[in-house]
């Protein structure tokens, strides 16, 4: 409990991380492609460090260098600012928002 509180305080001090955004609450609540896009944009802007893994519908991992990424991808696992979440994509192209530098 003390460690979690300390990490939360450090995250706020370091960059003002929105704990709910980085935990995927907004992404999970999305019901349309546009809502998903906005939520993933918030994750990309507000959550660092950011790590994303992509998975096909059969559970196999999809490489981000795969030219057919947006045709194969079904689900993502996101680790951001000490939090993580999984999300089944509404619009697979939206994952590209998280891959920008």
N, CA, C and O atoms as CSV, one atom per row, in Angstrom:
chain,resi,resn,atom,element,x,y,z
A,1,UNK,N,N,0.829,-1.193,0.000
A,1,UNK,CA,C,0.000,0.000,0.000
A,1,UNK,C,C,0.872,1.256,0.000
A,1,UNK,O,O,0.632,2.186,-0.770
A,2,UNK,N,N,1.879,1.275,0.864
A,2,UNK,CA,C,2.772,2.431,0.927
A,2,UNK,C,C,3.516,2.577,-0.394
A,2,UNK,O,O,3.686,3.686,-0.899
A,3,UNK,N,N,3.959,1.452,-0.949
A,3,UNK,CA,C,4.697,1.495,-2.214
A,3,UNK,C,C,3.809,2.030,-3.336
A,3,UNK,O,O,4.242,2.868,-4.128
A,4,UNK,N,N,2.568,1.548,-3.404
A,4,UNK,CA,C,1.645,2.003,-4.442
A,4,UNK,C,C,1.374,3.496,-4.302
A,4,UNK,O,O,1.321,4.218,-5.297
A,5,UNK,N,N,1.203,3.952,-3.075
A,5,UNK,CA,C,0.969,5.378,-2.839
A,5,UNK,C,C,2.180,6.192,-3.261
A,5,UNK,O,O,2.042,7.245,-3.884
A,6,UNK,N,N,3.369,5.702,-2.920
A,6,UNK,CA,C,4.591,6.397,-3.293
A,6,UNK,C,C,4.732,6.477,-4.810
A,6,UNK,O,O,5.086,7.527,-5.346
A,7,UNK,N,N,4.457,5.374,-5.502
A,7,UNK,CA,C,4.542,5.377,-6.960
A,7,UNK,C,C,3.546,6.358,-7.561
A,7,UNK,O,O,3.862,7.049,-8.530
A,8,UNK,N,N,2.350,6.423,-6.993
A,8,UNK,CA,C,1.339,7.346,-7.473
A,8,UNK,C,C,1.805,8.791,-7.304
A,8,UNK,O,O,1.683,9.601,-8.224
A,9,UNK,N,N,2.333,9.105,-6.138
A,9,UNK,CA,C,2.813,10.462,-5.860
A,9,UNK,C,C,3.977,10.809,-6.782
A,9,UNK,O,O,4.041,11.919,-7.309
A,10,UNK,N,N,4.892,9.871,-6.978
A,10,UNK,CA,C,6.026,10.123,-7.867
A,10,UNK,C,C,5.563,10.323,-9.304
A,10,UNK,O,O,6.102,11.172,-10.013
A,11,UNK,N,N,4.574,9.555,-9.739
A,11,UNK,CA,C,4.059,9.696,-11.103
A,11,UNK,C,C,3.442,11.075,-11.299
A,11,UNK,O,O,3.643,11.707,-12.336
A,12,UNK,N,N,2.707,11.531,-10.324
A,12,UNK,CA,C,2.097,12.862,-10.427
A,12,UNK,C,C,3.177,13.932,-10.452
A,12,UNK,O,O,3.121,14.860,-11.258
A,13,UNK,N,N,4.155,13.800,-9.574
A,13,UNK,CA,C,5.233,14.792,-9.506
A,13,UNK,C,C,6.063,14.789,-10.784
A,13,UNK,O,O,6.520,15.837,-11.240
A,14,UNK,N,N,6.252,13.609,-11.357
A,14,UNK,CA,C,7.115,13.492,-12.532
A,14,UNK,C,C,6.457,13.989,-13.807
A,14,UNK,O,O,7.144,14.495,-14.694
A,15,UNK,N,N,5.161,13.859,-13.918
A,15,UNK,CA,C,4.589,14.268,-15.191
A,15,UNK,C,C,3.101,14.471,-15.176
A,15,UNK,O,O,2.503,14.692,-16.228
A,16,UNK,N,N,2.488,14.406,-14.028
A,16,UNK,CA,C,1.059,14.628,-13.961
A,16,UNK,C,C,0.264,13.521,-14.621
A,16,UNK,O,O,-0.791,13.781,-15.201
A,17,UNK,N,N,0.740,12.308,-14.547
A,17,UNK,CA,C,0.053,11.173,-15.152
A,17,UNK,C,C,-1.387,11.087,-14.653
A,17,UNK,O,O,-1.642,11.186,-13.453
A,18,UNK,N,N,-2.310,10.907,-15.566
A,18,UNK,CA,C,-3.698,10.668,-15.217
A,18,UNK,C,C,-3.826,9.173,-14.958
A,18,UNK,O,O,-3.804,8.369,-15.889
A,19,UNK,N,N,-3.957,8.812,-13.706
A,19,UNK,CA,C,-3.936,7.408,-13.282
A,19,UNK,C,C,-5.016,6.599,-13.986
A,19,UNK,O,O,-4.765,5.462,-14.385
A,20,UNK,N,N,-6.210,7.158,-14.149
A,20,UNK,CA,C,-7.305,6.446,-14.807
A,20,UNK,C,C,-7.017,6.245,-16.296
A,20,UNK,O,O,-7.291,5.178,-16.845
A,21,UNK,N,N,-6.469,7.264,-16.942
A,21,UNK,CA,C,-6.141,7.155,-18.371
A,21,UNK,C,C,-5.088,6.076,-18.569
A,21,UNK,O,O,-5.227,5.225,-19.448
A,22,UNK,N,N,-4.041,6.105,-17.762
A,22,UNK,CA,C,-2.941,5.154,-17.911
A,22,UNK,C,C,-3.353,3.734,-17.505
A,22,UNK,O,O,-2.709,2.764,-17.904
A,23,UNK,N,N,-4.399,3.615,-16.730
A,23,UNK,CA,C,-4.913,2.305,-16.344
A,23,UNK,C,C,-5.925,1.750,-17.337
A,23,UNK,O,O,-6.398,0.625,-17.179
A,24,UNK,N,N,-6.259,2.531,-18.358
A,24,UNK,CA,C,-7.125,2.049,-19.424
A,24,UNK,C,C,-8.612,2.280,-19.229
A,24,UNK,O,O,-9.410,1.809,-20.039
A,25,UNK,N,N,-9.012,2.989,-18.182
A,25,UNK,CA,C,-10.441,3.196,-17.928
A,25,UNK,C,C,-11.159,3.829,-19.114
A,25,UNK,O,O,-12.231,3.376,-19.515
A,26,UNK,N,N,-10.568,4.863,-19.665
A,26,UNK,CA,C,-11.194,5.567,-20.786
A,26,UNK,C,C,-11.232,4.677,-22.037
A,26,UNK,O,O,-12.219,4.671,-22.773
A,27,UNK,N,N,-10.159,3.935,-22.265
A,27,UNK,CA,C,-10.103,3.047,-23.435
A,27,UNK,C,C,-11.160,1.948,-23.302
A,27,UNK,O,O,-11.874,1.652,-24.260
A,28,UNK,N,N,-11.257,1.349,-22.123
A,28,UNK,CA,C,-12.217,0.263,-21.904
A,28,UNK,C,C,-13.658,0.738,-22.024
A,28,UNK,O,O,-14.537,-0.040,-22.394
A,29,UNK,N,N,-13.911,2.006,-21.715
A,29,UNK,CA,C,-15.265,2.552,-21.777
A,29,UNK,C,C,-15.691,2.911,-23.203
A,29,UNK,O,O,-16.873,3.148,-23.451
A,30,UNK,N,N,-14.754,2.952,-24.129
A,30,UNK,CA,C,-15.066,3.333,-25.515
A,30,UNK,C,C,-15.995,2.312,-26.152
A,30,UNK,O,O,-15.807,1.103,-26.015
A,31,UNK,N,N,-17.009,2.826,-26.857
A,31,UNK,CA,C,-17.945,1.944,-27.555
A,31,UNK,C,C,-17.980,2.215,-29.059
A,31,UNK,O,O,-18.642,1.503,-29.813
A,32,UNK,N,N,-17.260,3.252,-29.482
A,32,UNK,CA,C,-17.184,3.566,-30.906
A,32,UNK,C,C,-15.714,3.734,-31.291
A,32,UNK,O,O,-14.849,3.915,-30.434
A,33,UNK,N,N,-15.454,3.672,-32.578
A,33,UNK,CA,C,-14.083,3.869,-33.070
A,33,UNK,C,C,-13.567,5.254,-32.713
A,33,UNK,O,O,-12.395,5.407,-32.369
A,34,UNK,N,N,-14.426,6.261,-32.790
A,34,UNK,CA,C,-14.006,7.629,-32.463
A,34,UNK,C,C,-13.667,7.777,-30.986
A,34,UNK,O,O,-12.692,8.443,-30.638
A,35,UNK,N,N,-14.463,7.160,-30.111
A,35,UNK,CA,C,-14.172,7.198,-28.673
A,35,UNK,C,C,-12.867,6.466,-28.366
A,35,UNK,O,O,-12.064,6.919,-27.550
A,36,UNK,N,N,-12.668,5.331,-29.030
A,36,UNK,CA,C,-11.438,4.562,-28.845
A,36,UNK,C,C,-10.240,5.387,-29.299
A,36,UNK,O,O,-9.211,5.418,-28.624
A,37,UNK,N,N,-10.373,6.050,-30.434
A,37,UNK,CA,C,-9.297,6.892,-30.956
A,37,UNK,C,C,-8.938,7.998,-29.953
A,37,UNK,O,O,-7.760,8.217,-29.670
A,38,UNK,N,N,-9.931,8.680,-29.427
A,38,UNK,CA,C,-9.685,9.752,-28.454
A,38,UNK,C,C,-9.037,9.207,-27.185
A,38,UNK,O,O,-8.121,9.824,-26.642
A,39,UNK,N,N,-9.501,8.073,-26.716
A,39,UNK,CA,C,-8.955,7.478,-25.497
A,39,UNK,C,C,-7.502,7.040,-25.685
A,39,UNK,O,O,-6.669,7.263,-24.807
A,40,UNK,N,N,-7.196,6.421,-26.821
A,40,UNK,CA,C,-5.816,6.002,-27.096
A,40,UNK,C,C,-4.908,7.211,-27.285
A,40,UNK,O,O,-3.731,7.169,-26.926
A,41,UNK,N,N,-5.445,8.269,-27.838
A,41,UNK,CA,C,-4.684,9.520,-27.979
A,41,UNK,C,C,-4.305,10.045,-26.587
A,41,UNK,O,O,-3.179,10.498,-26.382
A,42,UNK,N,N,-5.234,9.986,-25.643
A,42,UNK,CA,C,-4.939,10.427,-24.274
A,42,UNK,C,C,-3.857,9.562,-23.636
A,42,UNK,O,O,-2.973,10.076,-22.951
A,43,UNK,N,N,-3.925,8.257,-23.858
A,43,UNK,CA,C,-2.891,7.358,-23.326
A,43,UNK,C,C,-1.543,7.750,-23.905
A,43,UNK,O,O,-0.559,7.865,-23.176
A,44,UNK,N,N,-1.497,7.955,-25.218
A,44,UNK,CA,C,-0.229,8.301,-25.870
A,44,UNK,C,C,0.329,9.613,-25.334
A,44,UNK,O,O,1.535,9.725,-25.114
A,45,UNK,N,N,-0.527,10.606,-25.123
A,45,UNK,CA,C,-0.066,11.917,-24.666
A,45,UNK,C,C,0.320,11.944,-23.190
A,45,UNK,O,O,1.274,12.622,-22.809
A,46,UNK,N,N,-0.419,11.207,-22.357
A,46,UNK,CA,C,-0.299,11.356,-20.905
A,46,UNK,C,C,0.508,10.292,-20.184
A,46,UNK,O,O,0.855,10.488,-19.019
A,47,UNK,N,N,0.816,9.199,-20.812
A,47,UNK,CA,C,1.372,8.058,-20.073
A,47,UNK,C,C,2.767,7.673,-20.565
A,47,UNK,O,O,2.945,7.275,-21.716
A,48,UNK,N,N,3.724,7.793,-19.699
A,48,UNK,CA,C,5.113,7.419,-19.987
A,48,UNK,C,C,5.714,6.747,-18.768
A,48,UNK,O,O,5.414,7.157,-17.647
A,49,UNK,N,N,6.522,5.765,-18.934
A,49,UNK,CA,C,6.866,5.101,-20.193
A,49,UNK,C,C,5.668,4.309,-20.718
A,49,UNK,O,O,4.782,3.922,-19.955
A,50,UNK,N,N,5.657,4.077,-22.020
A,50,UNK,CA,C,4.546,3.414,-22.694
A,50,UNK,C,C,5.076,2.205,-23.459
A,50,UNK,O,O,6.034,2.309,-24.225
A,51,UNK,N,N,4.440,1.063,-23.239
A,51,UNK,CA,C,4.816,-0.166,-23.934
A,51,UNK,C,C,3.539,-0.824,-24.450
A,51,UNK,O,O,2.547,-0.914,-23.727
A,52,UNK,N,N,3.564,-1.280,-25.696
A,52,UNK,CA,C,2.372,-1.880,-26.310
A,52,UNK,C,C,2.749,-3.206,-26.958
A,52,UNK,O,O,3.777,-3.316,-27.627
A,53,UNK,N,N,1.904,-4.207,-26.750
A,53,UNK,CA,C,2.037,-5.496,-27.434
A,53,UNK,C,C,0.734,-5.736,-28.188
A,53,UNK,O,O,-0.341,-5.360,-27.721
A,54,UNK,N,N,0.837,-6.364,-29.354
A,54,UNK,CA,C,-0.329,-6.606,-30.203
A,54,UNK,C,C,-0.566,-8.099,-30.367
A,54,UNK,O,O,0.378,-8.885,-30.444
A,55,UNK,N,N,-1.842,-8.482,-30.419
A,55,UNK,CA,C,-2.195,-9.893,-30.531
A,55,UNK,C,C,-3.296,-10.096,-31.560
A,55,UNK,O,O,-4.192,-9.263,-31.700
A,56,UNK,N,N,-3.220,-11.212,-32.277
A,56,UNK,CA,C,-4.251,-11.606,-33.240
A,56,UNK,C,C,-5.417,-12.235,-32.480
A,56,UNK,O,O,-5.322,-12.465,-31.275
A,57,UNK,N,N,-6.496,-12.509,-33.170
A,57,UNK,CA,C,-7.672,-13.084,-32.513
A,57,UNK,C,C,-7.410,-14.488,-31.967
A,57,UNK,O,O,-8.112,-14.936,-31.060
A,58,UNK,N,N,-6.407,-15.190,-32.511
A,58,UNK,CA,C,-6.074,-16.520,-31.999
A,58,UNK,C,C,-5.105,-16.465,-30.814
A,58,UNK,O,O,-4.700,-17.502,-30.290
A,59,UNK,N,N,-4.737,-15.245,-30.393
A,59,UNK,CA,C,-3.848,-15.070,-29.243
A,59,UNK,C,C,-2.378,-14.959,-29.591
A,59,UNK,O,O,-1.560,-14.665,-28.719
A,60,UNK,N,N,-2.026,-15.187,-30.846
A,60,UNK,CA,C,-0.621,-15.086,-31.237
A,60,UNK,C,C,-0.195,-13.620,-31.291
A,60,UNK,O,O,-0.986,-12.739,-31.628
A,61,UNK,N,N,1.069,-13.381,-30.952
A,61,UNK,CA,C,1.578,-12.015,-30.961
A,61,UNK,C,C,1.805,-11.556,-32.396
A,61,UNK,O,O,2.264,-12.325,-33.240
A,62,UNK,N,N,1.479,-10.298,-32.660
A,62,UNK,CA,C,1.653,-9.701,-33.980
A,62,UNK,C,C,2.766,-8.669,-33.885
A,62,UNK,O,O,2.765,-7.821,-32.993
A,63,UNK,N,N,3.696,-8.748,-34.795
A,63,UNK,CA,C,4.813,-7.803,-34.823
A,63,UNK,C,C,4.351,-6.461,-35.379
A,63,UNK,O,O,3.568,-6.403,-36.328
A,64,UNK,N,N,4.850,-5.380,-34.772
A,64,UNK,CA,C,4.510,-4.053,-35.265
A,64,UNK,C,C,5.165,-3.765,-36.616
A,64,UNK,O,O,4.788,-2.807,-37.292
A,65,UNK,N,N,6.132,-4.575,-37.010
A,65,UNK,CA,C,6.755,-4.399,-38.320
A,65,UNK,C,C,6.019,-5.185,-39.412
A,65,UNK,O,O,6.370,-5.088,-40.588
A,66,UNK,N,N,5.011,-5.954,-39.030
A,66,UNK,CA,C,4.234,-6.734,-39.985
A,66,UNK,C,C,3.426,-5.778,-40.874
A,66,UNK,O,O,2.651,-4.976,-40.353
A,67,UNK,N,N,3.587,-5.844,-42.197
A,67,UNK,CA,C,2.854,-4.947,-43.091
A,67,UNK,C,C,1.329,-5.110,-42.972
A,67,UNK,O,O,0.583,-4.186,-43.296
A,68,UNK,N,N,0.878,-6.251,-42.519
A,68,UNK,CA,C,-0.555,-6.513,-42.370
A,68,UNK,C,C,-1.029,-6.316,-40.927
A,68,UNK,O,O,-2.060,-6.856,-40.526
A,69,UNK,N,N,-0.277,-5.548,-40.162
A,69,UNK,CA,C,-0.578,-5.346,-38.735
A,69,UNK,C,C,-2.049,-5.023,-38.490
A,69,UNK,O,O,-2.708,-5.702,-37.703
A,70,UNK,N,N,-2.560,-4.008,-39.148
A,70,UNK,CA,C,-3.924,-3.573,-38.851
A,70,UNK,C,C,-4.987,-4.553,-39.356
A,70,UNK,O,O,-6.151,-4.459,-38.965
A,71,UNK,N,N,-4.599,-5.483,-40.212
A,71,UNK,CA,C,-5.528,-6.529,-40.644
A,71,UNK,C,C,-5.509,-7.717,-39.682
A,71,UNK,O,O,-6.507,-8.425,-39.552
A,72,UNK,N,N,-4.372,-7.938,-39.005
A,72,UNK,CA,C,-4.219,-9.077,-38.100
A,72,UNK,C,C,-4.557,-8.761,-36.645
A,72,UNK,O,O,-5.034,-9.628,-35.912
A,73,UNK,N,N,-4.310,-7.523,-36.231
A,73,UNK,CA,C,-4.419,-7.183,-34.818
A,73,UNK,C,C,-5.880,-7.227,-34.341
A,73,UNK,O,O,-6.805,-6.808,-35.038
A,74,UNK,N,N,-6.037,-7.751,-33.133
A,74,UNK,CA,C,-7.360,-7.878,-32.528
A,74,UNK,C,C,-7.383,-7.262,-31.124
A,74,UNK,O,O,-8.366,-6.643,-30.715
A,75,UNK,N,N,-6.283,-7.446,-30.406
A,75,UNK,CA,C,-6.213,-7.029,-29.004
A,75,UNK,C,C,-4.850,-6.442,-28.720
A,75,UNK,O,O,-3.861,-6.820,-29.347
A,76,UNK,N,N,-4.793,-5.507,-27.766
A,76,UNK,CA,C,-3.510,-4.943,-27.346
A,76,UNK,C,C,-3.359,-5.077,-25.833
A,76,UNK,O,O,-4.333,-5.116,-25.082
A,77,UNK,N,N,-2.116,-5.145,-25.430
A,77,UNK,CA,C,-1.756,-5.072,-24.010
A,77,UNK,C,C,-0.891,-3.821,-23.883
A,77,UNK,O,O,0.120,-3.677,-24.570
A,78,UNK,N,N,-1.304,-2.924,-22.999
A,78,UNK,CA,C,-0.610,-1.652,-22.828
A,78,UNK,C,C,-0.091,-1.556,-21.399
A,78,UNK,O,O,-0.837,-1.776,-20.444
A,79,UNK,N,N,1.189,-1.226,-21.257
A,79,UNK,CA,C,1.777,-0.906,-19.958
A,79,UNK,C,C,2.161,0.562,-20.026
A,79,UNK,O,O,2.883,0.990,-20.927
A,80,UNK,N,N,1.665,1.328,-19.055
A,80,UNK,CA,C,1.891,2.769,-19.095
A,80,UNK,C,C,1.942,3.334,-17.681
A,80,UNK,O,O,1.034,3.118,-16.879
A,81,UNK,N,N,2.999,4.046,-17.393
A,81,UNK,CA,C,3.129,4.744,-16.110
A,81,UNK,C,C,2.871,3.830,-14.913
A,81,UNK,O,O,2.229,4.228,-13.941
A,82,UNK,N,N,3.379,2.607,-14.999
A,82,UNK,CA,C,3.230,1.673,-13.884
A,82,UNK,C,C,1.893,0.953,-13.827
A,82,UNK,O,O,1.646,0.194,-12.889
A,83,UNK,N,N,1.035,1.169,-14.797
A,83,UNK,CA,C,-0.266,0.500,-14.870
A,83,UNK,C,C,-0.285,-0.329,-16.151
A,83,UNK,O,O,0.551,-0.138,-17.034
A,84,UNK,N,N,-1.231,-1.241,-16.245
A,84,UNK,CA,C,-1.367,-1.998,-17.489
A,84,UNK,C,C,-2.826,-2.364,-17.709
A,84,UNK,O,O,-3.620,-2.441,-16.771
A,85,UNK,N,N,-3.155,-2.587,-18.974
A,85,UNK,CA,C,-4.505,-3.008,-19.324
A,85,UNK,C,C,-4.480,-3.707,-20.671
A,85,UNK,O,O,-3.550,-3.549,-21.462
A,86,UNK,N,N,-5.540,-4.492,-20.912
A,86,UNK,CA,C,-5.739,-5.131,-22.205
A,86,UNK,C,C,-7.006,-4.552,-22.812
A,86,UNK,O,O,-7.935,-4.161,-22.106
A,87,UNK,N,N,-7.018,-4.508,-24.133
A,87,UNK,CA,C,-8.177,-3.935,-24.822
A,87,UNK,C,C,-8.366,-4.629,-26.164
A,87,UNK,O,O,-7.420,-4.780,-26.937
A,88,UNK,N,N,-9.598,-5.048,-26.429
A,88,UNK,CA,C,-9.954,-5.565,-27.743
A,88,UNK,C,C,-10.323,-4.361,-28.599
A,88,UNK,O,O,-11.223,-3.592,-28.260
A,89,UNK,N,N,-9.626,-4.214,-29.695
A,89,UNK,CA,C,-9.778,-3.023,-30.526
A,89,UNK,C,C,-11.114,-2.983,-31.267
A,89,UNK,O,O,-11.578,-3.994,-31.794
A,90,UNK,N,N,-11.715,-1.811,-31.296
A,90,UNK,CA,C,-12.920,-1.570,-32.077
A,90,UNK,C,C,-12.505,-1.299,-33.525
A,90,UNK,O,O,-13.086,-1.841,-34.465
A,91,UNK,N,N,-11.496,-0.456,-33.678
A,91,UNK,CA,C,-10.948,-0.104,-34.998
A,91,UNK,C,C,-9.443,-0.381,-34.959
A,91,UNK,O,O,-8.694,0.415,-34.394
A,92,UNK,N,N,-8.991,-1.473,-35.535
A,92,UNK,CA,C,-7.577,-1.842,-35.476
A,92,UNK,C,C,-6.602,-0.748,-35.893
A,92,UNK,O,O,-5.488,-0.694,-35.373
A,93,UNK,N,N,-6.992,0.120,-36.812
A,93,UNK,CA,C,-6.102,1.212,-37.227
A,93,UNK,C,C,-5.767,2.152,-36.071
A,93,UNK,O,O,-4.749,2.843,-36.111
A,94,UNK,N,N,-6.613,2.183,-35.044
A,94,UNK,CA,C,-6.370,3.078,-33.920
A,94,UNK,C,C,-5.085,2.749,-33.159
A,94,UNK,O,O,-4.544,3.609,-32.463
A,95,UNK,N,N,-4.597,1.528,-33.283
A,95,UNK,CA,C,-3.356,1.167,-32.585
A,95,UNK,C,C,-2.190,2.014,-33.082
A,95,UNK,O,O,-1.223,2.228,-32.350
A,96,UNK,N,N,-2.272,2.492,-34.303
A,96,UNK,CA,C,-1.186,3.293,-34.868
A,96,UNK,C,C,-0.939,4.568,-34.068
A,96,UNK,O,O,0.163,5.114,-34.102
A,97,UNK,N,N,-1.947,5.044,-33.355
A,97,UNK,CA,C,-1.781,6.232,-32.498
A,97,UNK,C,C,-0.728,5.994,-31.412
A,97,UNK,O,O,-0.010,6.912,-31.018
A,98,UNK,N,N,-0.651,4.762,-30.940
A,98,UNK,CA,C,0.286,4.442,-29.861
A,98,UNK,C,C,1.694,4.173,-30.354
A,98,UNK,O,O,2.619,4.055,-29.551
A,99,UNK,N,N,1.868,4.076,-31.657
A,99,UNK,CA,C,3.179,3.716,-32.209
A,99,UNK,C,C,3.995,4.922,-32.666
A,99,UNK,O,O,5.106,4.772,-33.175
A,100,UNK,N,N,3.446,6.099,-32.483
A,100,UNK,CA,C,4.202,7.310,-32.860
A,100,UNK,C,C,5.335,7.541,-31.883
A,100,UNK,O,O,5.302,7.066,-30.748
A,101,UNK,N,N,6.329,8.270,-32.333
A,101,UNK,CA,C,7.469,8.593,-31.450
A,101,UNK,C,C,7.266,9.938,-30.829
A,101,UNK,O,O,8.108,10.395,-30.056
